[in-house]
């Protein structure tokens, strides 16, 4: 739920207690029907650049996580090692495999 609420990928989330990756919860929540419909309708008819219909729902889920689970987050920039696959100065040495495909 945290990943979806904040629109992040699993490698972008770190820290927190161990139970956040092992325990599962069934969360029941309601919202005022007219409130959510009016928010999504306004986003659907005239979406601003960088927004989507799910934005109000994500914000509500963020509030729910903060209220019920006392979730507090902060952002920071972390550097990670990575590799780049590049063509060498003598060109690519990759070739197509002529072996028949096995299995199915």
N, C-alpha and C positions, 0 to 999 in steps of 0.2 A: 504494500500500500504506500509505503514511503517513496519508493521509486516512481510509482505512477503519479502520486500527489505532487511531487516536485519535478516531474518530467526529466529524470536523470537515469543513467545506466548503473548497473550494479557496481562497476569498478569506480564509479564516482562517489560512492558512499563508503565512508570508513568510520571506525570508532563505534561507540555505543556498547551497551551490555551484550553479552553473548546470547541472551534469549531472543534478541531481535532477529537472528537468523535461524533459530531452532523452534521457538514456540509459535503456535498458530492461534489466531483469534477469529471469532465470528463477530463482526461488528454490525450492529443494527442501528440505523439512523434514519430519521425522517427529515424532510424539509417542507416548507410551505409550498404546496403545489403551484400556486399562482406566481410565487416569487421566482422559482427556478424556471418556469415557462417564460416569464417576461424577460429574464436575463438571457436565456438561450435564444429567444426570438430576436432580441435586439442585436445579439452577436451574429445571428444568421442573416439578418437583413442588411446590416452594414458593418461587416467585420473590419476592424482596424488592422493595419499591417502588423503581423506578428502575433495576432490573437486567434483563438479558435473557439468553437462552441463549448469545448470541454474546460476552458479556463475557469468559469464560475464553479464548476464541479470540483476541479482541482483545489481551488481556494477554500471551498467548504470542507474538503477532506483534510487539508492542511490545518484548518481550525479545529476539526474534530480530533486529529492526532495530538494537537497541542493541548486540548482540553482533557481528553480522556486518558492519554498516555503521558502527559507532561513532556511532550517531545519539544526539544529545543535544538535548532540547527544553526550552523554558521558556515559560510563559504570561505574557501581558501584555494589558492593556486598551488598545485604540487607539480613538480617536474618528474617525469618518468623516462626511463630509457626506452628507446625504440630502434628499430632497424629499418633501413630503406633498401629495397630490392631495385638495383639499377643495372643497366646494360653496361658492360665493360667497354674499354676503348677499342677492342678488337671485335666488337659486336656480340650478339647473343649466341650462346652455345647450346641453347635449348633446341630440342627437335621433337617432332611428333612421334608418339609411341605407335608402333605398327602391330603390337600384340593384340590379339582378339580379346574382347571384353568377356569376362567370366561372370557367372551368376546372373542375377536378374533383379 
